[in-house]
């Protein structure tokens, strides 16, 4: 992000300025096949999943508000082969191999993504200003024209015609004044959308909220164990079929991606949806696939699973790699995203497949990225009004 910003200083106009540069760093979760190809190749044989072995200890007596108990235990972590084995599906699993055994302790997890209503309470109580609402500093972007140093964020901007799917910058734009209060830009707002997931949150924004609420962000291993809901090796958090008995189970993209007006909302929503509009998984968690991406606390490395597998045995409560590395952009610091979003489609991004991974530069938020929080087993009820 910063390197490209310096190179482009004085050339790009305002709305293709700073956050377009940031989007390059972010590597859209609808990751292009070119970028995804830098990850290790998957094994030729079908992924090997063993049964999930949940802990049998009962849940703690005191349940934090709006959270559910995730028992923890041992499971096979990584992505199943996509059901149709198409190229798009395979690109979504390369950095999620090899399948390896992991153990996580039990924990509490938010039933839903953090909503606009919940985030607003945090902001009111603390006066917190998100990254998207802050004016970029000249010292962070040497050589950038002053007129390009404006607060804003990255918004999905569908094309008016079909385009090759080899450059995600074709459908993302930096929008001045876009932030969590104004998801599509200054003329939009969140009135009546209190129950929608908050978006345009950078990693530090999510951390700040979690700290205020007495919680933390989940590790990637915790997130995946929770998303699987007790199932083992299924391609979706609800089972084997994308639409069991014809029923929509998640908010994804239907239509010719990324062409404007082609998503007809067959799943009930065009664009983002309120939380908890689809059935929960086996642990009572909503929207663990589709709607908005979710931050995890792990640094992103495409070779991390291979490193864990090389050690052998069962990885216990893994915290992710010590340092980030993305071969496509080795100077950018990226955290792992999970779950996919309302823009995921089998034409380009199939990361609603459980076990698949996204990634994002830590200072970049978008209008399809949110988060949820977790607490350790000994944590009591929160007092934040959530």
N, C-alpha and C positions, 0 to 999 in steps of 0.2 A: 504493500500500500504506500508506504512512505517513499520508496525508491521510485515508483511510477509517478507519484505526485511531483517529486522534484524534477523528473524528466519532462513532465508535461506542463510544468509551471509556465504560465504565460501563453499557452496554446489553447487549452480547453476553455470553453465558455462556462458560465456559472453552473448551469444545471448538469453539466457533464464533468464537474469539477471534483472536489475533494472526495465525495463519497463514491463516485464512480471508481476513483483510484482505490478507495477502501473496498469496494466490491471485488476488485481484482484480487485483493488480499484475502477477502472472505472466502473465495471459491464457493459460489452459490451451492447450497445443499443439493440443488439439482445439478450435481457436478457433471461437467462435460466428460465424454468418454476420453478425450485427450488427457485431461488431468487425472482422471481416475486410473488411467493405464499405468501411472507411475507406481502404483501399489503392487505388492507381490502377487504373482499369478496364483489362482486357486488350484487346489489339487485336482487331478483329473477324476478321481473317484468321488462318489456321492458323499457329502459331508456326514460324519459319524457322530450322532448324538446319543448320549446315554441318558437314562431316566433322571429327572430332577428328584433330589432327596431333600425335601423341606425339613427344617427343624421342627421338632414335635413339642417343644416347650410352649405353654399357653401364652397368649398375648398379655402384656402388662395390664393391670387393672384400669389405670387412668389413661383414657384415650384423648390425645390432643384434638381440639376442635377441627373438624373437616379433614381429618387424616384417617388413614386405614393402616392396619398392622401388616407388615410384610414379614413373614416368618424367617426369611433367610434360609440358607442351606447350601447344598452343593448342586451345581448344574453345569450343563455344557453351554459354553458361551461362544457366540459367533453366528454367522448367517447361514441359513438353510439355502440349498440350491433353489433358485426361483422356480416356481411350478412349471413355467413354460420354457425355461432355460434360454430365453432370448438374450440378445446382446445387451440390451438395456439392463435387464435384471442381473446379468453376470457382472456388469460394471459396478453395480451397487454392492457386490459382495467381496470384491477382491481385497479390500483392506480389512475385511472381517474374517479372515482366515489365518491360520487354521483353527478349527474348532478345538477348544481346550477346556479343561475342567477348572471351575472356580468355586470357592466357598465365600459367602458373605454372611455376616451376622444379621439378626433381625433388626428392623427399624420401622419407624413410622414414615408414611409418605402422603403428601397432599393428594386428595382424591382427584383434583383437577389442576390444570394450569392456574397460576396466579392470575386473577382477573383484574380488569380495570378498577373495579370497586375496591378491591383489596390493596392494589398499588396506590390508589388515591389516598387511602387512609395512612399509608406509610409516608407519602409525600407531605400530607397535611401535618403529620406529627413531627416530621424531621426537617422539612424545608428542602429536601433533597432535590437536586437538579440532575437530570440524566445526561449522559454523554451527548445524545442527539440535540439537547437543548443548549449546550455550551458552544460558544464561538471558538472554533479551532485557533490555536495559538500559532503565531508566525514562527516561533522558534522550533515548533514541532514539524513545520513544513517549509524549510528554507527555500526561498525563491518563488514561493507561490504568490501570485498577485493578491493584493489586499482584498479586492472585490470577490475573490474566490473563497476567502476565509469567512464563511457564513455557517450558522448552525442549520442542521438538517439531517436527513437520514435517507436510506435507500428504500425505494418503493417499486413493487412489481409494475411494469408498464407494458402491457401486452402489445404485440405488433398488430398492424392492420392487414397483414398478409402472411402467408406461410414463409418461414425462413429456415435455413439450415441450422441444425441444433449443435453447432460446433463453437458457438461464442455466446455465453450467457449474458454478456453486456448488452446484447440486442434487446433484452426485455427487462433490464433493470435500469432505473434512473435515480440520480441523486435529486431529491426534492427539498428545496429550501423551506424550512419551517415544518417539515415532517418530524413527528416525534410521537411519544405514547399518547399524548392528548389529541394529536392531529395525525392519525395513522396514514392518511393519503395526501397530506399536505395541509397548509394553513386554512383552507376552505372546508376541511373535514373536521369532525369532532367525534366524541364518544358518548354524546347524549343518547340515552336509551340503550347503551351498550355496556352497561355496568357488569354484565355477566359474560362478556367476551374476554378472551385472554389478552392480557396486556402485551403489547409488541413494541418494537423499536427499543429493546433493552440490550445494552451492551453487557458484557460479562460482569464488569464492576457494578453495574446497576443491579443485576440479579444478586450479587454478593451482598450489596448494601441492604437490600430488602431482607435477605435471609438472616443477616446478622441482627437487624432490628427486630425481627420476629422470633429470635432465639432458635434459629434453625441453620441449615446449611444446604448447599447444593449436593445432589447425589453424585456418587462416583458412577463411571460408566457401567461397572459391574453391577452395582446396586440397581441402576436404572433398568438394565436388561433383565435381571432376575425378576424385578417387579413387573415389567412389561409382559413377561411370559406367563404370569398368572398361574404358575404351577405346571404349565404344559412344557413338553420337551420336544425340540426339533420341529415345531410347526412354523410354517412360513409367515403366519399372521398371528397377532396377539390373541385372536379368538379361535384359531384353528387352521384347517387345511384349505378352505375355500375363501376366495376374496369376497364373494357375495353368497353366503350360505342361504339356500332356498330363495335366492333372488333379493335378499335383504342387504341394504347398505349398512356397513359397519363402521365407516370412517368418512371423514370429509376430505375428498381428494379432487383431482381435476378430471372432468369429463369434457371431451372436445379435442380440437386440433391445437395442441400446445405449440407456441404460446399465443395463439391468434385471438384477438379481442372478439368477444361476443360468442365464442364457440362453446364455452363452458355453460351449459344450460342448467346446471344445478340439479342434475338427476338424483343426487344424493341428498337433496333438500336445501343446499346452500350454494350460492355463487360467491366464491371468496371465503373469507373467514366466517366461522360459525360461533355461536355462544358455546360455552363449555357444557359437557355432559348431554349432548344431543344424540349420542349413539350408545349402544349397550356397553356396560363396563366389562373389563376382563375378569379373570377368575379371582383376582384379589380385590375387586371393587374399584379399580382405577379407570377413569375415563380419559379418552383421547390420547392413548399411548401410541396411536398411529394416526397420522394425518392431522389436519387443522393447523397447528403451529409446531415448529421445531422447538426443542427444549435443550437448554444448556446443561452440560454436566461439568464436573470439576476436573476431569482428566485433560491433560495436554494431549494433543493429537500427534500420533505417529502412525504411518501405515504399516510399519513393521513391528508394532508393539505385541500383537498376538503371537507372531513368530518367536519373539524373544521370550514370552511367557512359556510357550510350548517347548522351547529348547531347554528350559530349566527342568521341565518334567514335573510330575506330581500334580497336586491341586494348589492353585494360587489362592491364598487366603486373604480376603479383603484387599484386593489390589487397588492401588491408588492412582494408577496410570503411570506413564513414563516420567522421569525426572525433568526432562526438557522436551519442548515441542520440536517437531521437524516435519515439514511438508516438502517433498522433493520439487514440487511445482513452484514453490515460493519459500526457499529455505531461510530467508531473513524474517519472515512474518511469524508471530506467535499466535498459534491457533489452539482453541479448545474444541473438544468433541461435542457435536450436536447429536440428538437422538429423536427418532419418531416420525420424521417426514412432516409434510405440511399439506395445505389445501392445493398446492401447486404440483404435488407428486402425481405422476401418471406413468403408465406402462410404456408410453412412447419415449420417455426421457429420464425420469427419476422414479425408481421403484423403491424408494427408501421407507415406504410403509411396511416393507418386509422386516419383520422383527429380527434384530441382530445386525442390521446394516447400520452404517455410520455416516454422519455428516461432520463438517468441520467449519469453524469460523474464526476469523481474526478477532481478537478479544475486544477491540474498541468499536466493532461494527454491529449495529442492530439493523433489522429489516422489518417489514410489515408482515412477515410470516415466521417470526422467531420470538418465543417466550421462554417460560421456565416454570418449574415447580420445585418444592422444597422437601427436605427430609429431616428427621430427628432421630437421635439414638434411642435405644430402648428405655433408658432411664429418664428421658425428658418428660416433664409434666405438661399440664395444660398451659397454653400460651395465653397472654393477656392483651393481644393486639386487636381483638375484635374480628379476627379472621374467621 
